Amino acid sequence: MDEQSEKVAEQARKYSGSIGRGLLNEQLAEIIEFSSDAQRRDWFERHETVPFWYERFDKSGLTPLLSSLADSWVEIEENVKRAAVQLDRPSKAASSKLVKAFGMYRFKAWSKEHWTWVQRPALSIVNHETIRAMICIALETPGPHNGFPFELQCGQDVCIDGYDTLLLPPTGGGMAILFWIDLE
């Protein structure tokens, strides 16, 4: 196994403990069906060169569905505890007040042909507040073949530390719901 393969495997092991399935399949199925014709937001079309590893998609009526889904996730105590353990932070009471931002995203392909270290790809700034806990809920089966750094099954979720540096694949195309929660 070469050094890069070892780093990819190490990264997958690091996050494996925070992978779970915190929502009902019916909630996801409704969003997947409704969002099948969602379009990339104009901002991302105009800023192709901005080095985000994802781009946001939207459709009229999608925001309330995503908000409800994010709220449902954080209202389950086990989900919040799992995220807190991954970030090595004290857990907070399960509450929709933890959700700071959310959206539906597609992972972008990198212009490079190899895996790339990206600093703080999951960090978000919301109203001048740094939010480091990003939750990713798979809408299909993301993995290295379509832009995600490790394998998830549709419906699985994982908490990614916004302060981490991630090794990201050069591929793209996978769809997920990303939302950021306050565990500070």
Backbone bond lengths (Angstrom), bond angles and torsions (degrees), N, CA, C in turn:
res aa  C-N    CA-C-N  psi(-1)  N-CA   C-N-CA  omega(-1)  CA-C   N-CA-C  phi
1 M - - - 1.456 - - 1.532 108.13 -
2 D 1.336 116.75 128.86 1.462 119.49 179.68 1.532 110.34 -78.10
3 E 1.336 115.59 170.95 1.467 120.82 -175.06 1.528 112.32 -60.50
4 Q 1.337 116.92 -41.77 1.467 119.56 -179.91 1.520 110.82 -64.27
5 S 1.319 117.66 -43.01 1.467 121.05 178.52 1.523 110.95 -61.27
6 E 1.327 115.90 -38.95 1.461 119.83 177.28 1.526 111.01 -63.50
7 K 1.332 117.20 -41.51 1.471 121.34 179.38 1.527 110.87 -65.75
8 V 1.329 116.92 -40.00 1.466 121.18 178.06 1.527 109.54 -62.75
9 A 1.335 117.31 -45.23 1.465 121.41 179.63 1.527 110.96 -65.12
10 E 1.326 116.80 -40.58 1.466 121.36 178.41 1.531 110.92 -61.91
11 Q 1.321 116.70 -42.45 1.463 121.45 178.73 1.530 110.69 -63.00
12 A 1.321 117.24 -43.06 1.469 120.95 178.90 1.527 110.31 -62.34
13 R 1.329 117.36 -41.96 1.472 120.51 178.06 1.526 111.15 -62.51
14 K 1.328 116.19 -41.08 1.464 120.79 -178.64 1.526 111.51 -58.54
15 Y 1.316 116.73 -40.16 1.464 120.34 -176.47 1.527 113.68 -92.57
16 S 1.314 118.17 -9.21 1.467 120.20 -175.25 1.527 112.69 -59.65
17 G 1.326 117.96 -32.06 1.462 120.92 -179.92 1.511 114.48 -71.37
18 S 1.328 116.90 -16.75 1.467 118.27 -179.58 1.527 112.35 -102.96
19 I 1.325 116.98 5.67 1.467 119.97 177.02 1.522 108.71 -81.03
20 G 1.307 115.86 132.20 1.455 121.07 178.73 1.511 110.79 -151.27
21 R 1.297 115.10 -172.69 1.461 121.71 176.47 1.518 105.45 -134.97
22 G 1.343 115.32 89.77 1.451 120.88 -170.80 1.508 116.28 -95.13
23 L 1.331 117.85 5.58 1.466 120.33 -178.43 1.518 111.05 -135.47
24 L 1.308 114.68 162.79 1.459 120.29 176.32 1.522 110.43 -76.83
25 N 1.317 116.53 142.75 1.466 120.82 179.15 1.521 112.18 -59.42
26 E 1.342 117.48 -30.43 1.467 120.59 -179.16 1.527 111.05 -62.99
27 Q 1.327 116.78 -39.27 1.468 120.52 178.58 1.527 110.58 -61.41
28 L 1.310 116.41 -44.97 1.462 120.43 179.96 1.517 111.68 -69.22
29 A 1.317 117.12 -41.24 1.466 120.82 -178.40 1.524 110.85 -58.54
30 E 1.325 117.31 -40.78 1.462 120.84 178.73 1.532 110.73 -62.48
31 I 1.320 116.86 -44.37 1.468 120.48 -179.80 1.522 111.03 -67.67
32 I 1.316 117.50 -42.42 1.470 120.60 179.67 1.520 110.36 -59.88
33 E 1.327 116.67 -46.46 1.468 120.11 -179.89 1.529 111.05 -65.38
34 F 1.323 117.10 -47.58 1.463 121.18 -176.89 1.523 111.96 -63.53
35 S 1.318 117.05 -36.63 1.469 120.93 -172.63 1.521 114.20 -91.79
36 S 1.308 118.27 7.10 1.470 120.33 -175.17 1.527 113.14 -58.62
37 D 1.325 118.05 -24.51 1.470 120.46 179.06 1.538 112.03 -112.34
38 A 1.327 116.82 22.18 1.473 120.59 177.26 1.530 109.33 -64.01
39 Q 1.314 115.56 150.49 1.465 121.75 -177.24 1.525 110.61 -114.64
40 R 1.319 114.98 152.51 1.460 120.85 176.77 1.528 108.67 -65.07
41 R 1.314 116.36 135.93 1.470 120.70 178.70 1.520 110.22 -62.05
42 D 1.333 115.41 143.71 1.465 121.64 -178.57 1.521 112.62 -54.63
43 W 1.324 117.74 -39.57 1.458 120.47 -177.34 1.522 110.69 -55.60
44 F 1.333 116.67 -43.03 1.462 120.35 -178.21 1.526 111.36 -70.12
45 E 1.329 117.39 -31.00 1.463 120.14 175.65 1.523 110.73 -67.19
46 R 1.321 116.97 -38.66 1.469 121.30 -178.77 1.530 113.05 -77.90
47 H 1.308 117.22 -17.27 1.468 121.23 -175.82 1.533 110.97 -124.16
48 E 1.298 116.41 52.09 1.469 122.19 -178.01 1.525 112.85 -55.85
49 T 1.332 117.01 -32.33 1.465 119.95 -174.19 1.528 113.86 -86.56
50 V 1.324 117.95 -6.23 1.466 120.07 177.62 1.531 107.58 -65.99
51 P 1.331 118.02 130.78 1.464 120.24 -170.04 1.530 116.00 -80.65
52 F 1.324 117.86 44.31 1.463 119.82 170.25 1.525 107.99 -75.45
53 W 1.313 117.77 148.65 1.459 119.87 177.37 1.535 110.95 -92.29
54 Y 1.319 115.79 6.18 1.462 121.32 177.96 1.520 108.83 -144.08
55 E 1.335 115.49 164.75 1.466 121.49 173.26 1.519 107.34 -137.71
56 R 1.318 115.63 141.92 1.463 121.25 -172.48 1.523 111.32 -86.18
57 F 1.322 114.68 142.05 1.456 122.97 176.54 1.518 108.48 -116.53
58 D 1.334 116.01 152.86 1.455 119.50 -177.61 1.521 110.56 -150.89
59 K 1.308 114.16 163.78 1.460 123.05 177.14 1.519 106.28 -161.41
60 S 1.304 116.93 144.06 1.458 120.63 177.53 1.530 109.31 -55.77
61 G 1.317 116.65 128.00 1.460 121.75 179.68 1.521 114.48 93.10
62 L 1.327 117.78 -8.26 1.464 120.68 -178.10 1.532 112.27 -76.74
63 T 1.320 117.88 -35.76 1.464 121.70 -176.10 1.530 112.99 -55.27
64 P 1.347 120.02 -47.24 1.472 118.06 179.52 1.534 112.97 -62.96
65 L 1.332 117.03 -34.32 1.470 119.90 178.21 1.529 110.83 -66.01
66 L 1.330 116.27 -43.61 1.464 120.40 179.91 1.525 111.38 -68.15
67 S 1.319 116.65 -39.47 1.462 121.04 177.85 1.524 110.51 -60.84
68 S 1.317 116.14 -45.03 1.459 121.22 179.38 1.529 111.07 -62.77
69 L 1.328 116.08 -40.81 1.457 120.30 -179.96 1.533 110.84 -65.57
70 A 1.333 117.43 -46.76 1.472 120.74 178.95 1.531 110.35 -61.43
71 D 1.331 116.40 -43.28 1.469 120.13 177.97 1.525 110.94 -60.85
72 S 1.331 116.89 -43.02 1.471 120.59 179.18 1.523 110.93 -59.83
73 W 1.325 116.16 -41.62 1.467 120.60 -178.00 1.527 110.80 -62.96
74 V 1.335 117.54 -48.04 1.473 120.07 -176.24 1.523 113.00 -76.53
75 E 1.306 118.08 -11.77 1.461 120.33 177.37 1.529 111.83 -85.23
76 I 1.325 116.87 0.34 1.466 122.14 175.33 1.529 107.57 -101.44
77 E 1.313 115.76 112.07 1.473 122.31 -174.75 1.528 112.52 -53.09
78 E 1.321 116.98 -41.79 1.470 121.21 -178.81 1.535 111.71 -59.74
79 N 1.322 117.45 -38.28 1.467 120.73 178.71 1.527 111.19 -63.86
80 V 1.328 116.20 -46.49 1.466 121.03 -178.59 1.528 109.97 -64.12
81 K 1.321 117.27 -40.91 1.468 120.83 178.55 1.525 110.79 -63.52
82 R 1.328 117.04 -42.50 1.469 121.05 179.90 1.526 110.56 -61.40
83 A 1.324 117.02 -42.23 1.471 120.94 178.22 1.527 110.63 -65.44
84 A 1.318 117.15 -42.41 1.469 120.80 -179.59 1.527 111.13 -63.18
85 V 1.316 117.31 -39.98 1.467 120.80 177.53 1.528 109.98 -62.76
86 Q 1.331 117.35 -44.24 1.463 120.59 -179.69 1.527 111.22 -60.50
87 L 1.327 117.04 -37.83 1.463 121.58 -178.18 1.527 113.05 -89.43
88 D 1.334 115.96 -2.53 1.461 121.17 -176.64 1.531 110.43 55.81
89 R 1.330 114.71 47.63 1.464 122.83 179.82 1.527 107.98 -122.72
90 P 1.325 117.47 156.34 1.461 118.76 173.23 1.528 109.34 -66.39
91 S 1.300 115.65 143.32 1.463 119.27 178.64 1.526 109.94 -73.27
92 K 1.300 115.17 156.06 1.466 121.59 175.18 1.517 108.34 -116.68
93 A 1.314 115.86 164.05 1.459 120.45 176.63 1.525 109.32 -64.00
94 A 1.317 115.90 137.93 1.459 120.99 178.37 1.524 109.07 -62.41
95 S 1.331 116.02 125.70 1.463 120.66 -177.40 1.520 109.58 -166.27
96 S 1.324 116.20 144.28 1.467 120.04 177.15 1.529 111.49 -65.07
97 K 1.331 117.68 -15.59 1.469 120.79 178.05 1.529 112.26 -66.96
98 L 1.320 117.56 -15.01 1.464 120.94 179.16 1.528 112.12 -72.24
99 V 1.326 118.01 -25.18 1.471 121.70 -176.55 1.525 109.59 -73.01
100 K 1.328 116.21 125.51 1.467 121.72 -178.67 1.529 112.82 -110.30
101 A 1.314 118.20 -28.95 1.471 122.13 -179.85 1.525 107.83 -161.57
102 F 1.333 116.36 155.69 1.463 120.17 179.94 1.524 109.25 -160.31
103 G 1.311 115.39 162.59 1.457 120.67 175.89 1.518 110.60 176.99
104 M 1.327 115.12 173.50 1.459 121.39 175.15 1.524 107.17 -104.94
105 Y 1.316 115.90 132.26 1.457 120.78 -171.87 1.528 111.80 -134.05
106 R 1.336 114.12 153.29 1.467 121.59 171.01 1.525 106.44 -115.73
107 F 1.315 116.40 135.53 1.459 120.70 177.92 1.520 108.92 -73.68
108 K 1.328 115.91 134.06 1.458 122.05 -176.92 1.525 111.04 -87.94
109 A 1.325 114.45 148.49 1.461 119.74 171.71 1.525 108.23 -78.07
110 W 1.308 116.69 141.42 1.461 122.18 176.49 1.513 108.27 -85.96
111 S 1.308 116.39 154.40 1.456 120.39 179.09 1.527 111.47 -75.09
112 K 1.309 116.20 -15.23 1.464 120.67 179.62 1.524 109.35 -85.81
113 E 1.315 116.13 157.41 1.459 120.69 -177.49 1.522 112.83 -96.74
114 H 1.305 117.65 8.42 1.455 120.58 -177.67 1.530 109.67 -135.23
115 W 1.304 116.54 167.66 1.452 121.86 177.52 1.526 108.90 -61.72
116 T 1.333 116.61 144.91 1.461 121.75 -174.74 1.524 110.34 -131.39
117 W 1.333 116.34 136.14 1.460 120.71 173.07 1.521 108.35 -76.63
118 V 1.325 116.56 127.94 1.462 121.43 179.93 1.531 107.44 -125.48
119 Q 1.334 115.53 123.67 1.459 120.34 -179.22 1.524 110.97 -79.07
120 R 1.306 114.96 131.86 1.468 123.76 173.72 1.532 114.48 49.22
121 P 1.327 118.69 48.29 1.461 119.30 -177.73 1.525 114.12 -72.25
122 A 1.328 117.57 -13.61 1.462 120.13 -177.98 1.523 112.75 -105.65
123 L 1.315 117.25 3.59 1.462 121.28 -179.20 1.525 110.20 -76.70
124 S 1.313 117.06 141.62 1.461 121.47 178.52 1.529 109.42 -133.21
125 I 1.305 115.48 146.05 1.465 121.67 174.27 1.529 106.48 -113.12
126 V 1.327 116.14 118.35 1.463 121.72 -178.72 1.522 107.44 -124.21
127 N 1.331 116.36 118.23 1.467 120.91 -178.30 1.529 111.90 49.72
128 H 1.317 116.11 48.10 1.466 124.20 178.46 1.523 113.23 65.30
129 E 1.313 117.95 16.39 1.457 122.73 179.34 1.531 108.29 -113.90
130 T 1.330 116.67 130.03 1.460 121.11 179.23 1.521 109.36 -80.76
131 I 1.320 115.63 124.85 1.465 121.75 179.30 1.524 107.14 -115.56
132 R 1.325 116.84 120.91 1.459 119.14 -173.74 1.518 114.28 -105.89
133 A 1.312 119.83 -8.69 1.463 121.32 -177.49 1.523 110.03 -99.00
134 M 1.337 116.50 104.20 1.460 120.99 177.49 1.525 108.69 -103.75
135 I 1.319 115.17 128.01 1.453 121.35 175.99 1.523 107.61 -102.89
136 C 1.311 116.31 131.16 1.461 122.13 177.91 1.523 107.58 -115.08
137 I 1.333 116.57 122.36 1.462 121.70 175.03 1.523 107.18 -111.20
138 A 1.309 116.17 119.71 1.465 121.86 -176.28 1.525 111.19 -70.83
139 L 1.338 116.06 128.89 1.463 121.12 175.57 1.521 111.72 -96.29
140 E 1.292 116.68 -8.75 1.459 122.69 174.86 1.522 105.48 -144.65
141 T 1.298 119.08 -134.86 1.455 121.39 178.28 1.521 108.71 -121.60
142 P 1.351 117.10 80.04 1.461 119.04 -178.23 1.526 111.87 -73.10
143 G 1.303 113.97 152.20 1.455 121.52 177.96 1.512 108.88 -177.39
144 P 1.314 117.42 -170.63 1.461 120.72 -179.48 1.530 113.69 -58.49
145 H 1.319 117.21 -23.51 1.474 120.33 179.33 1.530 112.90 -72.18
146 N 1.343 118.37 -17.87 1.470 119.78 -179.04 1.536 113.54 -140.91
147 G 1.323 116.41 34.41 1.455 120.34 167.56 1.511 118.47 102.52
148 F 1.334 118.42 -4.26 1.463 119.71 -179.71 1.529 108.49 -103.90
149 P 1.335 118.48 145.26 1.468 119.76 -171.66 1.527 116.19 -71.68
150 F 1.326 118.48 -14.74 1.461 120.73 176.52 1.517 108.55 -153.13
151 E 1.325 116.25 168.23 1.462 121.49 -173.75 1.531 112.54 -76.14
152 L 1.325 115.06 135.28 1.461 123.30 168.49 1.523 107.02 -132.57
153 Q 1.307 116.40 155.12 1.457 121.61 172.61 1.524 108.51 -99.40
154 C 1.311 116.57 155.84 1.463 120.90 177.94 1.531 109.04 -53.63
155 G 1.324 115.90 127.69 1.460 121.38 179.88 1.515 114.04 95.96
156 Q 1.322 117.38 -18.01 1.462 118.86 176.89 1.524 109.68 -75.87
157 D 1.326 115.03 155.01 1.459 120.22 177.51 1.517 109.32 -131.44
158 V 1.331 114.56 159.81 1.456 120.99 178.86 1.523 108.06 -148.76
159 C 1.329 116.33 145.03 1.461 121.76 175.52 1.522 108.47 -98.15
160 I 1.321 115.83 127.18 1.463 121.41 179.65 1.525 108.64 -113.78
161 D 1.311 115.18 131.46 1.459 121.75 -179.55 1.522 109.63 -76.09
162 G 1.317 116.46 119.60 1.452 121.64 -178.74 1.512 114.42 -63.35
163 Y 1.322 118.01 -18.64 1.460 120.77 178.40 1.527 112.29 -88.14
164 D 1.319 117.02 -8.78 1.457 120.50 179.24 1.521 111.78 -72.11
165 T 1.306 114.70 156.78 1.453 122.13 166.73 1.525 104.99 -100.85
166 L 1.330 116.82 127.32 1.459 120.73 -178.75 1.516 110.65 -108.31
167 L 1.313 115.15 146.41 1.445 122.17 171.94 1.527 105.94 -92.92
168 L 1.343 116.47 112.07 1.461 121.48 -173.16 1.521 111.10 -109.56
169 P 1.347 116.42 142.15 1.463 120.02 -179.98 1.529 111.15 -75.17
170 P 1.340 117.32 161.09 1.466 120.48 -179.57 1.525 113.24 -78.09
171 T 1.312 117.38 -7.44 1.463 122.07 -176.02 1.520 111.16 -82.00
172 G 1.305 117.62 174.88 1.459 122.62 177.16 1.516 110.12 -156.25
173 G 1.332 115.45 -179.97 1.451 120.81 174.12 1.508 116.09 114.37
174 G 1.331 118.82 -20.96 1.456 120.89 -178.86 1.521 111.87 -69.52
175 M 1.328 116.87 144.02 1.468 122.55 -178.71 1.532 110.15 -109.50
176 A 1.340 114.72 142.14 1.461 120.68 179.66 1.518 109.77 -155.31
177 I 1.305 114.88 160.09 1.456 121.27 168.47 1.524 105.36 -95.63
178 L 1.315 116.02 127.18 1.456 121.49 176.36 1.518 107.61 -115.63
179 F 1.330 115.69 135.47 1.458 118.54 171.60 1.516 109.10 -145.69
180 W 1.314 114.17 153.16 1.454 121.85 -174.90 1.516 108.69 -113.12
181 I 1.351 115.63 134.41 1.460 120.51 -178.62 1.529 110.12 -123.45
182 D 1.309 115.03 153.64 1.460 122.56 -178.45 1.522 109.84 -89.72
183 L 1.317 115.88 107.18 1.466 120.92 173.77 1.524 111.03 -118.69
184 E 1.317 117.41 17.64 1.471 121.49 -179.95 1.506 110.07 -81.83
